[in-house]
Amino acid sequence: MRILKLCVRFPPAPGGVEFQMLKICKELKKRGHDVQVFASDLYSEIPWKKLDKRYTNIEGIPVKRFKAYSLKGDMQYSVIPSMMRTIFKGKWDIIHAHSYGYFPSHVGAWASRAKRGKFIFTPHFHPGETTWGGKRRMKIRSLYDRYLAEGVMEKACKIICVSKGERKLLIDAGITPEKIVIVPDSVDILRFEGLREGSFKKTYDIKDDFVLFVGRLAKNKGLEYLIEAMPEVLRSFPQTKFVLIGEDEGMYKKLMGRAKVLGIEHSVLFTGSLNDKSVSQAFIDCDIFVLPSEFEAFGIVLIEAMAAKKPCVATKVGGMPYVVKDGETGILVDYGDSHQLGTAICELLGDEAKRAAFGSAGRQLALKNFAIEKVVDRLENVYREVADTR
């Protein structure tokens, strides 16, 4: 099949969804499909930052980059007019757009109306109240929900959700259940094969317990509650190191400032963005993985931690309870409750046998449900069903 993927950002722009798309594209290409990506020239949206060059081929996947425009400040909404013009010049079996509320989803819907290809949409849906970036941006989201979203959803032949939690949100929002199909995010199990323990700890001089977070340093990741939980953990396990890996999106100064007020700054390590090998090594070396987010449609980093045999502590919101099995592969806590978060971390740090059992169960769950080969099997089935529909 000829498959066109549409998105706002694509690697080397950072992000879990972005690198998930790259992995899926590579697997589809390996299976003989003709895959192309249309994306903007953005590296990040908040702060607004462009890529330093075009990056027209990423690990064998051809990418067309188009200039993005936006209103200034927190009225931000990315518009990519040249993407719209270019898509009408081609024809595909499948046009698959990603991310709710973004311009490329409308490009896909418009192209479908013009019979340039069958349209599939993966929203990676977040509730309106979890919109980040400012009050005016939240207002834009409200207007989008009311006046623009329906046209995209109606035109999609299939809407792909990554979890049962996301599916429920969309049904509650009025989407026909028969149109929705669940295809979870995936993990490349092989990325952890052959990695020896200790490399990351040696590089960063970590000598004892090691709690890991991987993701953007963004407001909706709940990291302020992780900082508040640290003193409780350190009272029982004073040598613990908390490592936060990811691009700063405006939270670093606030987080480090609070850590200094609490007197725990020497127990926190902010590494910034790291390459894939270093992140994989961090998963291998950590004792516990933590994701205290306000909302995640899925939580890709959770299955990466599970594939590396690590127990997870996550919030019981969105798709995360469908990924982490509470009491089997990790512990779920209420969002915004630092005490629960600290207690869960202490429980796992104090019980090596439980960590090992949760890690082993998580690995088996990742192999069974989230291995990239199995996920792409399901995605191909959706593509074929849609492509064969008149």
NORWO-V682438 format. One record per residue. PSI is psi in degrees with one decimal (NA if undefined). NEAR is the number of other ideal C-beta (glycine too) atoms within 10 Angstrom. D_LAST is the distance of its C-alpha to the last C-alpha in whole Angstrom. Layout:
BEGIN
PSI|NEAR|D_LAST / PSI|NEAR|D_LAST
END
This chain:
BEGIN
150.0|18|16 / 118.0|15|17 / 127.2|24|17 / 126.0|24|19 / 132.4|27|21 / 134.1|28|23 / 163.6|23|26 / -50.2|24|29 / 150.0|25|31 / 147.8|28|31 / 143.9|20|34 / 5.9|15|37 / 133.7|22|37 / 159.4|16|37 / 146.3|20|36 / -45.3|19|34 / -40.8|20|30 / -46.6|18|31 / -25.5|17|32 / -43.0|21|30 / -42.5|24|27 / -44.8|20|29 / -42.8|20|30 / -42.9|24|26 / -42.3|25|25 / -40.8|18|28 / -39.5|20|27 / -42.1|22|23 / -40.4|17|25 / -28.3|12|27 / 5.0|13|24 / 2.9|8|23 / 150.6|17|21 / 104.2|13|21 / 132.3|24|22 / 150.7|17|23 / 133.5|22|25 / 125.9|25|25 / 169.3|27|28 / -180.0|26|31 / 20.1|17|35 / 139.7|21|36 / -43.0|17|38 / 158.2|17|38 / -40.1|20|38 / 102.0|16|41 / 155.9|10|43 / 114.2|14|41 / 132.1|12|42 / 154.8|14|40 / 153.8|17|40 / -10.3|9|43 / -176.5|9|40 / -35.2|10|37 / 68.2|16|36 / -7.9|11|33 / 117.3|9|33 / 106.7|16|33 / 42.7|10|34 / -3.9|11|32 / 120.0|20|29 / 134.8|13|29 / 129.0|19|29 / 126.0|17|29 / 136.9|21|31 / 146.1|20|31 / 128.8|13|34 / 144.4|21|34 / 157.2|12|36 / 154.9|15|37 / 157.6|13|40 / 162.4|7|43 / -147.1|11|44 / 13.1|15|43 / 12.1|13|40 / 132.5|17|38 / 121.1|17|35 / 128.6|18|33 / 134.2|15|31 / 74.4|26|30 / -35.9|13|29 / -24.1|15|29 / -40.7|24|26 / -42.9|17|24 / -41.6|11|25 / -34.7|15|25 / -27.0|25|21 / -7.0|12|20 / -9.5|7|22 / 179.6|15|19 / 137.5|14|16 / 158.5|22|15 / -41.0|17|12 / 132.2|25|13 / 113.8|29|15 / 109.4|29|17 / 149.7|28|20 / 141.4|26|23 / 116.7|22|26 / 137.8|22|26 / 7.7|22|28 / 154.0|24|28 / -42.5|23|27 / -27.5|26|24 / -35.7|27|22 / -37.2|21|22 / -44.7|27|21 / -42.5|30|18 / -43.0|19|17 / -42.4|18|18 / -36.4|25|16 / -40.2|22|13 / -32.3|11|14 / 11.1|10|15 / 40.2|8|11 / -7.7|19|14 / 162.1|23|11 / 134.4|22|10 / 127.1|25|13 / 142.3|25|15 / 128.5|25|18 / 105.5|28|21 / -28.4|27|24 / 54.2|21|27 / 135.0|24|28 / 140.4|21|32 / 153.0|16|33 / -35.7|12|35 / -13.5|10|38 / 5.0|17|38 / 134.0|20|37 / 158.0|19|40 / -2.9|21|41 / 160.1|15|43 / -38.8|8|43 / -33.4|13|42 / -36.1|19|39 / -35.0|15|39 / -41.3|13|39 / -41.8|18|36 / -41.7|22|34 / -43.0|13|35 / -38.0|11|33 / -47.6|17|30 / -39.9|16|29 / -38.4|9|30 / -21.4|9|29 / -30.7|12|26 / -36.9|21|24 / -38.3|13|22 / -37.6|14|20 / -47.7|24|19 / -40.5|19|19 / -36.7|11|17 / -22.3|17|14 / 130.2|26|14 / -39.7|17|11 / 144.7|21|14 / 120.4|21|18 / 120.7|22|20 / 149.7|25|23 / -6.1|28|26 / 164.1|23|28 / -32.0|13|28 / -43.8|21|31 / -40.0|27|28 / -44.2|22|26 / -42.2|16|28 / -42.6|20|29 / -38.9|19|26 / -41.1|14|25 / -28.4|9|29 / -1.4|15|28 / 7.6|9|25 / 136.2|21|22 / 123.4|11|20 / -34.2|9|21 / -21.6|7|17 / -16.9|15|16 / 136.6|18|19 / 142.0|17|19 / 121.5|14|22 / 106.9|20|23 / 165.7|22|27 / 165.4|26|28 / 166.6|24|30 / 140.6|26|33 / 99.3|18|35 / -33.3|18|37 / -17.7|10|39 / -20.6|19|40 / -4.9|18|43 / 137.8|8|44 / 0.0|6|47 / 130.5|16|48 / 141.7|8|52 / 145.6|9|53 / -17.6|12|55 / -47.6|16|54 / -43.4|25|53 / -40.1|19|56 / -43.6|11|58 / -39.7|13|57 / 13.8|15|57 / 49.3|8|60 / 119.9|19|59 / -10.0|9|61 / -145.0|12|60 / 146.8|20|57 / 110.9|21|54 / 130.1|25|52 / 140.3|25|49 / 137.5|25|46 / 125.3|23|43 / 177.9|24|41 / 142.4|21|42 / 77.3|22|45 / 160.1|19|43 / -35.5|18|44 / 6.1|18|41 / -3.6|23|42 / 23.1|26|45 / -24.3|25|48 / -31.9|16|51 / -30.4|22|51 / -42.6|24|51 / -43.6|25|54 / -26.1|18|56 / -19.0|26|55 / -43.2|22|57 / -37.8|15|61 / -42.4|16|60 / -43.7|24|59 / -23.6|19|61 / -35.5|10|64 / -30.9|12|63 / 76.7|17|62 / -17.5|10|64 / 3.0|11|63 / 138.1|21|59 / 130.7|20|57 / 119.1|25|54 / 123.3|20|52 / 112.8|25|49 / 125.6|21|47 / 162.2|25|44 / 135.9|18|44 / 124.7|17|46 / 46.2|20|44 / 4.8|14|48 / -14.7|20|49 / -49.9|16|51 / -41.8|10|54 / -44.3|14|54 / -46.6|19|53 / -35.7|15|56 / -43.5|12|59 / -38.6|17|58 / -38.3|20|59 / -40.4|12|62 / -39.3|10|63 / -8.8|15|62 / 27.6|10|64 / 14.9|17|62 / -27.9|15|61 / -9.8|9|62 / -1.6|19|60 / 133.0|20|56 / 118.6|16|55 / 115.6|17|52 / -15.2|16|51 / -169.6|11|48 / 137.1|14|45 / 161.1|16|46 / 166.6|8|44 / -38.8|11|42 / -42.3|12|44 / -39.3|15|47 / -42.2|21|45 / -41.1|21|44 / -34.7|23|48 / -41.6|26|48 / -42.1|23|46 / -38.1|19|48 / -21.8|23|51 / 161.9|24|51 / -36.6|20|52 / 143.4|27|49 / 138.0|26|46 / 133.9|30|46 / 94.1|25|43 / 32.8|24|44 / 153.5|23|41 / -35.0|20|41 / 140.4|23|37 / 129.1|29|35 / -29.4|24|31 / -68.1|24|32 / 69.5|28|35 / -38.4|25|34 / -23.3|27|38 / -43.5|28|39 / -24.6|25|37 / -44.3|25|38 / -42.8|32|42 / -40.4|31|41 / -27.3|23|40 / 10.7|25|43 / 37.9|19|45 / 138.3|25|46 / 149.4|29|46 / 145.0|29|45 / 121.6|28|46 / 164.8|30|43 / 148.7|26|43 / 61.8|15|41 / 158.5|20|38 / -133.1|27|34 / -6.8|27|33 / -37.7|25|36 / -16.8|17|37 / -8.8|19|34 / -52.8|30|35 / 123.2|29|39 / 110.0|16|40 / 125.5|14|44 / -1.0|11|47 / -46.1|13|45 / -3.4|26|43 / -165.6|30|45 / 131.7|24|46 / 139.3|18|44 / 163.8|24|46 / 141.3|12|46 / 136.6|19|45 / 2.7|15|48 / 94.2|17|51 / -34.7|19|53 / -46.8|13|55 / -42.1|20|52 / -48.1|27|51 / -40.4|23|54 / -41.8|17|55 / -41.8|23|52 / -44.5|27|53 / -40.6|18|56 / -42.4|15|55 / -38.8|24|54 / -30.7|20|56 / 3.5|12|59 / 88.8|13|57 / -37.1|10|56 / -40.4|7|55 / -40.8|15|53 / -43.8|19|51 / -42.0|12|51 / -45.8|14|49 / -41.1|25|47 / -42.7|23|46 / -42.9|14|46 / -37.7|18|43 / -40.6|27|41 / -44.9|19|41 / -38.4|13|40 / -40.0|18|37 / -42.3|24|36 / -40.8|14|36 / -43.2|9|34 / -23.4|16|31 / 3.6|23|31 / 138.5|18|32 / -34.9|19|29 / -41.7|12|28 / -37.7|14|27 / -43.1|21|25 / -30.5|22|23 / -47.0|13|22 / -40.1|15|21 / -43.1|22|19 / -40.0|17|18 / -40.8|12|16 / -45.7|17|15 / -46.2|21|13 / -41.4|13|12 / -45.1|13|10 / -43.3|20|8 / -32.2|17|8 / -8.0|9|6 / 130.0|9|4 / NA|2|0
END
